[in-house]
Amino acid sequence: MRNSIGEYITLTLFGESHGEAIGAVLDGMPCGIEVSESYIAEALSRRRPCGSGETSRVEPDNFKITSGVFNGYTTGEPISIFIENSNKRSGDYEANHLLARPSHADYVSHIVHKGYEDWRGGGHFSGRLTAPIVALGAICLKALENAGVNIGTHILECGGIRDTAFNSLDTDTLDSQIEEVNGKHFPVIAPVEEQMNAAIDDVRRNQDSIGGIIQTAVSHLPVGVGEPWFGSLEGQLANAMLSIGGVKGIEFGLGFGFAAATGRTANDHFYNAEGTVKTHTNNNGGINGGYSNGMPVVFNCAVKPTPSIAAEQRTVNMDTGKDSTIKVTGRHDPAIIRRICPVATAMTAIVICDALKGAFSNSIFAKR
């Protein structure tokens, strides 16, 4: 199993949803990066469920950094973090653990691991494992502050309600938008929170779930971050985003809109802005030839509806092979789209840190 991502700065995940703890190791982070436990706790709080529109499994996310940090700064050694699992109800899964939940990893995990998998709460495949990603992503975000790079994610669309898109042509406006969504529990730019929550409540009452689209932006990324071909910045970000359970699609800039465009309308024309080369449009999402081109990197991710729903669904008994039905029990989100935003930001921060170190070495993270 591959549980690691990155080349120069790597993240390795471990643990299961209902195990004693989950955690991760971040290796390659340079020394001297400030580590604020309150900043990590704040990032985790934005991922934590709340309200009727989300799961009632609310973990306190008590974390412990066991290596790589001393006196509030990184030492340059691997950083390991443990997060306790304290709010577990494994019995919710016992009666139906041989019935494959539709669109979950249950069936493939049962086949690959020959019946030895930890099926409680989805085990190693659970979204619970995004907590250590968010925690260590917070350390990467602090490192990126030193490099002058900003990252934010918001809900672009949910339930047919669309938020204002990030402004990728005016960096000052974009930075303000990033600051705004990073400071919100429900990350939207326009006043659409109430409408989106109403759409989520509607599907919840109907024993159903809902997906949507999230949008991530990276501002002030210098030119030349990435690689050509198989090490492209788009490829690295896509790999990371599609590793998040629930993300089933990604597009950069105009994305699938390119299919209906022409060269005249799609090409990003260059111009000189007081000595800095910029483009009049940002249809390519800030990336050309696998490298950042100096414009903000902007991409959208499609988030599927939560597969755990209370309505009866058709399935197969993995022990007998016979057709069956299942009503999924346990505590689940009718929509994960809000909670996935800080995860996308954290994963982006980890990828950008890795790519920046590859392009400029540790010096890029020196505090300015």
For each residue, the residues with C-beta under 8 A, 3 or more apart:
1:
2:
3: 12 13 14
4: 10 11 12 13
5: 10 11 239 240 243 350 351
6: 9 10 11 28 350 351 354
7: 10 354 358
8: 28 354 357 358
9: 6 26 27 28 29 140 350 353 354 357
10: 4 5 6 7 26 27 28 354
11: 4 5 6 24 25 26 133 136 350
12: 3 4 24 25 27
13: 3 4 22 23 24 129 132 133
14: 3 22 23 24 25
15: 19 21 22 23 85 124 129 132
16: 19 22 118 120 121 123 124 126
17: 22 85 88 118 120 121 122 123 124 126 128 129
18: 85 88 90 118 120 121 123
19: 15 16 22 85 118
20: 84 85
21: 15 82 83 84 85
22: 13 14 15 16 17 19 82 83 85 128 129 131 132
23: 13 14 15 80 81 82 83 132
24: 11 12 13 14 80 81 132 133 135 136
25: 11 12 14 78 79 80 81
26: 9 10 11 29 68 78 79 80 81 136 139 140 350
27: 9 10 12 78 79
28: 6 8 9 10 354 357
29: 9 26 33 68 74 76 79 139 140 143 353
30: 33 74 76 143 357 362 365
31: 73 74 75 76
32: 73 74 365 366 367
33: 29 30 73 74 139 142 143 146 365
34: 72 73 142
35: 40 65 69 72 73 74 79 139 142
36: 39 40 72 142
37: 40 41 63 65
38: 41 42
39: 36 42 43 138 142
40: 35 36 37 43 44 63 135 138 139
41: 37 38 44 45 61 63
42: 38 39 45 46 138
43: 39 40 46 47 134 135 137 138 141 342 346
44: 40 41 47 48 61 63 131 134 135 138
45: 41 42 48 61 185
46: 42 43 134 185 187 341 342
47: 43 44 61 130 131 134 339 342 343
48: 44 45 58 59 61 339
49: 54 55 56 57 58 333 339
50: 54 58 185
51: 54 197
52: 201 204
53: 197 200 201 204 333 334 335 338
54: 49 50 51 333 334 335 338 339
55: 49 58 331 332 333
56: 49 331
57: 49 87 89 331
58: 48 49 50 55 87
59: 48 83 84 85 86 87 128 131
60: 84 86 87
61: 41 44 45 47 48 83 131 135
62: 83 84 86
63: 37 40 41 44 81 82 83 84 132 135
64: 81 82 83 84
65: 35 37 68 69 79 80 81
66: 80 81 82
67: 77 78 79 80
68: 26 29 65 74 75 76 77 78 79 80
69: 35 65 72 73 74 75 79
70: 73 75
71:
72: 34 35 36 69
73: 31 32 33 34 35 69 70
74: 29 30 31 32 33 35 68 69 79 139
75: 31 68 69 70
76: 29 30 31 68
77: 67 68
78: 25 26 27 67 68
79: 25 26 27 29 35 65 67 68 69 74 136 139
80: 23 24 25 26 65 66 67 68
81: 23 24 25 26 63 64 65 66 132 135 136
82: 21 22 23 63 64 66
83: 21 22 23 59 61 62 63 64 131 132 135
84: 20 21 59 60 62 63 64
85: 15 17 18 19 20 21 22 59 88 128
86: 59 60 62
87: 57 58 59 60
88: 17 18 85 120 121
89: 57 92 330 331
90: 18 93 94 120 121
91: 94
92: 89 121 329 330 331
93: 90 96 97 119 120 121 329 330
94: 90 91 97
95: 329
96: 93 99 101 326 328 329
97: 93 94 119 120
98: 317 318 319
99: 96 315 316 317 318 324 326
100: 104 106 107 110 315 316 318
101: 96 104 106 307 308 313 315 326 328
102: 307 313 314 315 326
103: 304 307
104: 100 101 107 122 125 307 308
105: 108 109 122 125 245
106: 100 101 109 110 119 122 318
107: 100 104 110 111 316 318
108: 105 111 112
109: 105 106 112 113 117 119 123 125
110: 100 106 107 113 115 117 119 318
111: 107 108 114
112: 108 109 117
113: 109 110 116 117
114: 111
115: 110
116: 113
117: 109 110 112 113 123 124
118: 16 17 18 19 123 124
119: 93 97 106 109 110 122 123
120: 16 17 18 88 90 93 97 123
121: 16 17 18 88 90 92 93 126 128 330
122: 17 104 105 106 119 125 126 127 128
123: 16 17 18 109 117 118 119 120 126
124: 15 16 17 117 118 129
125: 104 105 109 122 245
126: 16 17 121 122 123 129 245
127: 122 130 245 246 336 339
128: 17 22 59 85 121 122 131
129: 13 15 17 22 124 126 132 133
130: 47 127 133 134 244 245 340 343 346
131: 22 44 47 59 61 83 128 134 135
132: 13 15 22 23 24 63 81 83 129 135 136
133: 11 13 24 129 130 136 137 343 346 347 350
134: 43 44 46 47 130 131 137 138 342 343 346
135: 24 40 43 44 61 63 81 83 131 132 138 139
136: 11 24 26 79 81 132 133 139 140 346 350
137: 43 133 134 140 141 342 343 345 346 347 349 350
138: 39 40 42 43 44 134 135 141 142 346
139: 26 29 33 35 40 74 79 135 136 142 143
140: 9 26 29 136 137 143 144 346 349 350 352 353
141: 43 137 138 144 145 151 345 346 349
142: 33 34 35 36 39 138 139 145 146
143: 29 30 33 139 140 146 147 353 365
144: 140 141 147 148 149 150 151 349 352 353 356 365
145: 141 142 148 149
146: 33 142 143 365 366 367 368
147: 143 144 356 364 365
148: 144 145 220 368
149: 144 145 218 219 220 221 352 356
150: 144 174 175 178 179 217 218 219 220
151: 141 144 178 216 217 218 219 345 348 349 352
152: 166 177 178 179 181 182 187 216 217 345
153: 181 187 214 215 216 217 341 342 344 345 348
154: 163 166 177 181 187 188 189 214 215 341
155: 158 163 186 187 188 196 212 213 214 337 338 341
156: 162 163 165 212 213 214 215 300
157: 160 161 162 163 212 213
158: 155 161 196 199 200 210 211 212 213 335 337
159: 195 196 198 199 200 202 203 210 212
160: 157 199
161: 157 158 192 195 196 199
162: 156 157 192
163: 154 155 156 157 188 189 190 192 215
164: 177 189 190
165: 156 215
166: 152 154 174 177 178 189 215 217 296 298
167: 170 173 174 177
168: 174 217 253 282 285 286 295 296 298
169: 280 281 282
170: 167 173 174
171: 174 175 219 220 296
172: 175 176
173: 167 170 176 177
174: 150 166 167 168 170 171 177 178 217 219 296
175: 150 171 172 178 179 219
176: 172 173 179 180
177: 152 154 164 166 167 173 174 180 181 189 217
178: 150 151 152 166 174 175 181 182 217 219
179: 150 152 175 176 182 183
180: 176 177 183 184 189
181: 152 153 154 177 178 184 187 188 189 341
182: 152 178 179 187 345
183: 179 180
184: 180 181 187 188
185: 45 46 50 338
186: 155 193 196 197 338
187: 46 152 153 154 155 181 182 184 338 341
188: 154 155 163 181 184 191 192 193 196
189: 154 163 164 166 177 180 181
190: 163 164
191: 188 194
192: 161 162 163 188 195 196
193: 186 188 196 197
194: 191 197 198
195: 159 161 192 198 199
196: 155 158 159 161 186 188 192 193 199 200
197: 51 53 186 193 194 200 201
198: 159 194 195 201 202
199: 158 159 160 161 195 196 202 203 210
200: 53 158 159 196 197 203 204 210 334 335
201: 52 53 197 198 204 205 334
202: 159 198 199 205 206
203: 159 199 200 206 208 209 210 305 334 335
204: 52 53 200 201 207 208 209 334
205: 201 202
206: 202 203 311
207: 204 309 310 311
208: 203 204 305 309 311 334
209: 203 204 305 306 307 308 309 332 333 334 335
210: 158 159 199 200 203 305 306 334 335 337
211: 158 246 302 303 304 305 306 335 337
212: 155 156 157 158 159 302 303 335 337
213: 155 156 157 158 300 301 302 303
214: 153 154 155 156 300 301 303 337 340 341 344
215: 153 154 156 163 165 166 298 299 300 301
216: 151 152 153 298 299 300 301 344 345 348
217: 150 151 152 153 166 168 174 177 178 296 297 298
218: 149 150 151 221 286 296 297 298 348 352
219: 149 150 151 171 174 175 178 296
220: 148 149 150 171
221: 149 218 225 286 292 294 296 297 352
222: 225 292 294 359 360
223: 291 292 293 294
224: 291 292 359
225: 221 222 233 291 292 352 355 356 359
226: 231 232 233 234 236 287 290 291 292 355 359
227: 230 231 232 233 290 291 358
228: 231 232 289 290 291
229: 232 290
230: 227 235
231: 226 227 228 235 236 290
232: 226 227 228 229 235 236 287 289 290 291
233: 225 226 227 236 237 287 290 291 292 297 355
234: 226 237 238 252 285 287 290
235: 230 231 232 238 239 290
236: 226 231 232 233 239 240 351 354 355
237: 233 234 240 241 250 297 299 348 351
238: 234 235 241 242 250
239: 5 235 236 242 243
240: 5 236 237 243 244 347 348 350 351
241: 237 238 244 247 250 299 301 344 347 348
242: 238 239 247 248 250
243: 5 239 240 247 347
244: 130 240 241 247 340 343 344 347
245: 105 125 126 127 130
246: 127 211 303 304 306 336 340
247: 241 242 243 244 250 301 302 303 304 340 344
248: 242 302 303 304
249: 301 302
250: 237 238 241 242 247 299 300 301 302
251: 254 255 256 299 300
252: 234 255 284 285 286 287 297 298 299
253: 168 282 283 284 285 286 287 298 299
254: 251 257 258 261 266 283 284 285
255: 251 252 258 285 299 300
256: 251 259
257: 254 260 261 283
258: 254 255 261 266 283
259: 256
260: 257
261: 254 257 258 265 266 283
262: 265 266
263: 266 267
264: 267
265: 261 262
266: 254 258 261 262 263 283
267: 263 264 281 283
268: 279 280 281 282 283 284 295
269: 279 280 281
270: 277 278 279 280
271: 277 278 279 280
272: 275 276 277 278
273: 276 277 278
274:
275: 272
276: 272 273 294
277: 270 271 272 273 294
278: 270 271 272 273 294 295
279: 268 269 270 271 282 293 295
280: 169 268 269 270 271
281: 169 267 268 269
282: 168 169 253 268 279 285 286 295 296 298
283: 253 254 257 258 261 266 267 268
284: 252 253 254 268 287 288 293 295
285: 168 234 252 253 254 255 282 297 298 299
286: 168 218 221 252 253 282 292 293 294 295 296 297 298
287: 226 232 233 234 252 253 284 290 291 292 293 297
288: 284 291 293
289: 228 232
290: 226 227 228 229 231 232 233 234 235 287
291: 223 224 225 226 227 228 232 233 287 288
292: 221 222 223 224 225 226 233 286 287 297
293: 223 279 284 286 287 288
294: 221 222 223 276 277 278 286
295: 168 268 278 279 282 284 286
296: 166 168 171 174 217 218 219 221 282 286
297: 217 218 221 233 237 252 285 286 287 292
298: 166 168 215 216 217 218 252 253 282 285 286
299: 215 216 237 241 250 251 252 253 255 285
300: 156 213 214 215 216 250 251 255
301: 213 214 215 216 241 247 249 250 344
302: 211 212 213 247 248 249 250
303: 211 212 213 214 246 247 248 336 337 340
304: 103 211 246 247 248 307
305: 203 208 209 210 211 309 335
306: 209 210 211 246 309 332 333 334 335 336
307: 101 102 103 104 209 304
308: 101 104 209 328 330 332
309: 207 208 209 305 306 313 328 332 334
310: 207 327 328
311: 206 207 208 327
312: 325 326 327
313: 101 102 309 325 326 327 328
314: 102 323 324 325
315: 99 100 101 102 323 324 325 326
316: 99 100 107 321 322 323 324
317: 98 99 320 321 322 323 324
318: 98 99 100 106 107 110 321
319: 98
320: 317
321: 316 317 318
322: 316 317
323: 314 315 316 317
324: 99 314 315 316 317
325: 312 313 314 315
326: 96 99 101 102 312 313 315
327: 310 311 312 313
328: 96 101 308 309 310 313 332
329: 92 93 95 96
330: 89 92 93 121 308
331: 55 56 57 89 92
332: 55 209 306 308 309 328
333: 49 53 54 55 209 306 336 339
334: 53 54 200 201 203 204 208 209 210 306 309
335: 53 54 158 200 203 209 210 211 212 305 306 338
336: 127 246 303 306 333 339 340
337: 155 158 210 211 212 214 303 340 341
338: 53 54 155 185 186 187 335 341
339: 47 48 49 54 127 333 336 342 343
340: 130 214 244 246 247 303 336 337 343 344
341: 46 153 154 155 181 187 214 337 338 344 345
342: 43 46 47 134 137 153 339 345 346
343: 47 130 133 134 137 244 339 340 346 347
344: 153 214 216 241 244 247 301 340 341 347 348
345: 137 141 151 152 153 182 216 341 342 348 349
346: 43 130 133 134 136 137 138 140 141 342 343 349 350
347: 133 137 240 241 243 244 343 344 350 351
348: 151 153 216 218 237 240 241 344 345 351 352
349: 137 140 141 144 151 345 346 352 353
350: 5 6 9 11 26 133 136 137 140 240 346 347 353 354
351: 5 6 236 237 240 347 348 354 355
352: 140 144 149 151 218 221 225 348 349 355 356
353: 9 29 140 143 144 349 350 356 357 365
354: 6 7 8 9 10 28 236 350 351 357 358
355: 225 226 233 236 351 352 358 359
356: 144 147 149 225 352 353 359 360 364 365
357: 8 9 28 30 353 354 360 361 362 364 365
358: 7 8 227 354 355
359: 222 224 225 226 355 356 364
360: 222 356 357 363 364
361: 357 364
362: 30 357 365 366
363: 360 366
364: 147 356 357 359 360 361
365: 30 32 33 143 144 146 147 353 356 357 362
366: 32 146 362 363
367: 32 146
368: 146 148
